[in-house]
Amino acid sequence: MRPLALAALLLLSFGLVRAEAQETPPLPHVYWSFEGPFGTFDRAAAQRGYQVYKQVCSACHSMTQMHFRDLAGIGFNDPEIAAIAASVMVNGKPGKPADAFPSPFPSVAAAKATFNGAVPPDMSLMANAFEGGPSFIYAILNGFRNPPSGVNVPPGRYYNIYFPGNFIAMPPPLHDGLVQYADGTPATVEQMAHDVATFLYFVANPHMEERKRIGVRVVLFLVFLTGLTYALKRKVWSDVEH
């Protein structure tokens, strides 16, 4: 084979493999209780999601903008929050409700040393950081697969059909039965992914329900004001029209 033809074939082959590795399917359709103008948080799901974060995700991912007292927003009461905070060491002491969630690493350098130069992202705003939000998180957690034939996964990376480029540094974090839910909900990968995505959406949008309530009131007020204005216009112009 001529050198030019061989080079073209190699480039074409590389392009096909690369395109195959970078193709991502549409995000799965997932029902979220908080969608729509009247949506609210599923507090049971969010509490289960916090359990998944605490037992699985918090070993690698920080959540620096979340405080223990914020857990009241998903239904934990004051004694429960105090107990949750006290179960975690913050600066060498049992945590208090006013404390922020501690980072699993003392410094960025320590995180890089643990993960071969990669730093696990902070999860405080993760649900707002990607297109699709919680659906993207759900998809990533369910998207780990064996790579297609001909696709070589770089060392320290894992193949994920939903991750852009398909190569992700995070190993599959979930497997069926990884946690035991107190309410008896089966802890499948799909369920845990849905629950932790719900919790992360709350973390990134803790005032969502309040904003929606205000928005509904504003819309109702504007509808009332529009009707009142129209009635006033009819009354003022009634003599002219007749």
C-alpha positions as CSV (number, residue, x, y, z in Angstrom):
1,M,0.0,0.0,0.0
2,R,1.3,3.5,-0.9
3,P,2.4,5.6,2.1
4,L,-0.2,8.4,1.3
5,A,-3.0,5.8,1.1
6,L,-1.8,4.2,4.3
7,A,-1.7,7.5,6.1
8,A,-5.2,8.4,5.0
9,L,-6.4,5.0,6.1
10,L,-4.8,5.5,9.6
11,L,-6.3,8.9,9.9
12,L,-9.7,7.7,8.9
13,S,-9.5,4.8,11.3
14,F,-8.5,7.1,14.1
15,G,-11.3,9.5,13.3
16,L,-13.9,6.7,13.3
17,V,-12.7,5.4,16.7
18,R,-12.6,8.9,18.1
19,A,-16.1,9.7,16.8
20,E,-17.4,6.5,18.2
21,A,-15.8,7.2,21.6
22,Q,-17.2,10.7,21.7
23,E,-20.8,10.0,20.7
24,T,-23.2,10.4,23.6
25,P,-26.8,9.3,23.5
26,P,-29.6,11.7,24.7
27,L,-30.0,11.9,28.4
28,P,-32.6,9.5,29.8
29,H,-36.0,10.9,30.6
30,V,-36.4,11.0,34.4
31,Y,-39.3,12.1,36.5
32,W,-38.4,14.8,39.0
33,S,-40.9,15.9,41.6
34,F,-39.4,19.4,41.6
35,E,-40.1,20.0,37.9
36,G,-42.7,22.5,36.7
37,P,-44.0,25.7,38.4
38,F,-45.7,23.8,41.2
39,G,-43.0,21.1,41.7
40,T,-41.6,20.4,45.2
41,F,-38.8,18.4,46.6
42,D,-39.5,14.7,47.4
43,R,-38.1,14.9,50.9
44,A,-37.9,11.2,51.4
45,A,-35.8,10.8,48.2
46,A,-33.6,13.8,49.2
47,Q,-32.9,12.3,52.6
48,R,-32.0,9.0,50.9
49,G,-29.8,11.0,48.6
50,Y,-28.0,12.6,51.5
51,Q,-27.4,9.1,52.8
52,V,-25.8,8.1,49.4
53,Y,-23.7,11.3,49.5
54,K,-22.5,10.7,53.0
55,Q,-21.7,7.0,52.7
56,V,-20.4,7.0,49.1
57,C,-19.7,10.4,47.5
58,S,-18.3,12.3,50.5
59,A,-15.2,10.1,50.5
60,C,-14.0,12.0,47.4
61,H,-16.2,15.0,46.8
62,S,-16.5,18.1,49.0
63,M,-19.7,20.1,49.4
64,T,-18.3,23.3,50.8
65,Q,-21.4,25.5,50.4
66,M,-23.6,23.2,52.3
67,H,-24.1,23.5,56.1
68,F,-25.5,20.8,58.4
69,R,-28.4,23.2,59.4
70,D,-29.4,23.3,55.7
71,L,-30.6,19.7,56.0
72,A,-33.8,21.2,57.6
73,G,-34.8,22.0,54.0
74,I,-35.3,18.3,53.2
75,G,-37.2,17.4,56.4
76,F,-34.6,16.7,59.1
77,N,-35.5,18.1,62.5
78,D,-33.2,19.9,64.9
79,P,-32.2,16.8,67.0
80,E,-31.5,14.8,63.8
81,I,-29.4,17.6,62.4
82,A,-27.4,17.9,65.6
83,A,-26.7,14.2,65.7
84,I,-25.7,14.2,62.0
85,A,-23.3,17.1,62.6
86,A,-21.8,15.5,65.7
87,S,-21.1,12.3,63.8
88,V,-18.6,14.2,61.6
89,M,-15.3,15.7,62.7
90,V,-14.9,19.3,61.7
91,N,-11.4,20.8,62.5
92,G,-10.8,18.0,64.9
93,K,-14.0,18.4,66.8
94,P,-17.5,16.9,66.5
95,G,-19.5,19.1,64.1
96,K,-22.2,21.5,64.9
97,P,-25.3,22.4,62.9
98,A,-23.7,25.8,61.8
99,D,-20.6,24.0,60.4
100,A,-20.1,23.6,56.7
101,F,-19.7,20.0,55.4
102,P,-15.9,19.3,55.7
103,S,-13.8,18.5,52.7
104,P,-12.4,14.9,52.6
105,F,-8.9,16.2,51.9
106,P,-6.9,18.8,53.9
107,S,-5.8,20.5,50.7
108,V,-6.0,20.5,46.9
109,A,-2.5,19.1,46.7
110,A,-3.6,16.2,48.9
111,A,-6.5,15.5,46.6
112,K,-4.3,15.6,43.5
113,A,-1.8,13.2,45.1
114,T,-4.6,10.8,45.8
115,F,-6.1,10.8,42.4
116,N,-3.0,11.1,40.1
117,G,-3.4,14.8,39.6
118,A,-7.2,15.0,39.3
119,V,-9.3,16.8,41.8
120,P,-12.8,15.5,42.4
121,P,-15.1,18.5,41.8
122,D,-17.1,20.1,44.6
123,M,-20.7,19.0,44.5
124,S,-22.3,22.1,45.9
125,L,-23.5,23.4,42.5
126,M,-23.0,20.3,40.4
127,A,-26.7,20.0,39.7
128,N,-26.6,23.4,38.0
129,A,-23.2,23.1,36.3
130,F,-24.2,20.8,33.5
131,E,-26.9,20.9,30.8
132,G,-29.6,18.6,32.0
133,G,-28.8,19.1,35.7
134,P,-30.0,16.2,37.8
135,S,-30.8,14.1,34.7
136,F,-27.1,14.5,33.7
137,I,-26.0,13.3,37.1
138,Y,-28.4,10.4,37.0
139,A,-27.2,9.5,33.5
140,I,-23.5,9.6,34.5
141,L,-24.1,7.3,37.5
142,N,-25.9,4.8,35.3
143,G,-23.7,5.2,32.2
144,F,-20.7,3.0,33.0
145,R,-20.2,0.4,30.3
146,N,-17.5,-1.8,28.9
147,P,-15.9,0.1,26.0
148,P,-16.8,-0.8,22.4
149,S,-14.5,-3.0,20.4
150,G,-11.6,-0.9,19.1
151,V,-11.8,1.8,21.8
152,N,-8.9,1.9,24.1
153,V,-9.6,3.5,27.4
154,P,-6.6,5.5,28.8
155,P,-5.1,4.4,32.1
156,G,-6.9,5.8,35.1
157,R,-10.1,6.4,33.0
158,Y,-13.4,4.6,32.7
159,Y,-15.8,4.3,29.8
160,N,-19.2,6.1,30.3
161,I,-21.7,6.5,27.5
162,Y,-23.1,9.8,28.8
163,F,-19.9,11.6,29.7
164,P,-18.6,14.0,27.0
165,G,-15.7,12.1,25.3
166,N,-16.8,9.0,27.1
167,F,-13.6,8.8,29.3
168,I,-14.2,9.7,32.9
169,A,-11.7,9.6,35.8
170,M,-14.3,8.5,38.3
171,P,-14.7,4.7,38.7
172,P,-18.3,3.4,38.9
173,P,-19.3,4.6,42.4
174,L,-22.6,2.6,42.8
175,H,-23.6,-1.0,42.8
176,D,-26.9,-2.6,43.9
177,G,-27.2,-2.9,47.6
178,L,-24.3,-0.5,48.4
179,V,-26.4,1.3,51.0
180,Q,-29.2,0.2,53.2
181,Y,-32.1,2.6,53.3
182,A,-33.9,2.9,56.6
183,D,-37.3,3.2,54.9
184,G,-36.8,-0.2,53.1
185,T,-36.5,1.3,49.6
186,P,-34.5,-1.2,47.4
187,A,-31.0,0.4,46.9
188,T,-30.6,-0.3,43.2
189,V,-28.1,1.8,41.2
190,E,-31.0,3.5,39.4
191,Q,-32.7,4.4,42.8
192,M,-29.5,5.6,44.4
193,A,-28.7,7.7,41.4
194,H,-32.1,9.2,41.4
195,D,-32.0,9.9,45.1
196,V,-28.5,11.5,45.2
197,A,-29.4,13.6,42.1
198,T,-32.5,14.9,44.0
199,F,-30.4,15.8,47.0
200,L,-27.8,17.5,44.8
201,Y,-30.5,19.5,43.1
202,F,-31.7,20.7,46.5
203,V,-28.1,21.6,47.6
204,A,-27.7,23.8,44.4
205,N,-31.3,25.2,44.7
206,P,-32.3,25.3,48.4
207,H,-34.7,28.2,47.9
208,M,-36.5,26.7,44.8
209,E,-39.8,26.1,46.5
210,E,-39.9,29.6,48.0
211,R,-39.1,31.2,44.6
212,K,-42.0,29.2,43.1
213,R,-44.4,30.2,45.8
214,I,-43.5,33.9,45.2
215,G,-43.8,33.4,41.5
216,V,-47.3,31.9,41.7
217,R,-48.4,34.8,43.9
218,V,-47.0,37.3,41.5
219,V,-48.7,35.7,38.5
220,L,-52.0,35.6,40.4
221,F,-51.6,39.2,41.4
222,L,-50.9,40.2,37.8
223,V,-53.9,38.3,36.6
224,F,-56.1,40.1,39.2
225,L,-54.6,43.4,38.2
226,T,-55.2,42.8,34.6
227,G,-58.9,41.9,35.2
228,L,-59.3,45.0,37.4
229,T,-57.7,47.2,34.8
230,Y,-60.0,45.8,32.1
231,A,-63.1,46.3,34.2
232,L,-62.0,49.9,35.0
233,K,-61.5,50.5,31.3
234,R,-64.9,49.2,30.4
235,K,-66.5,51.4,33.1
236,V,-64.6,54.6,32.1
237,W,-65.3,54.2,28.4
238,S,-68.8,52.8,28.7
239,D,-70.5,56.2,28.0
240,V,-68.2,56.9,25.0
241,E,-68.9,53.5,23.5
242,H,-72.7,54.1,23.8
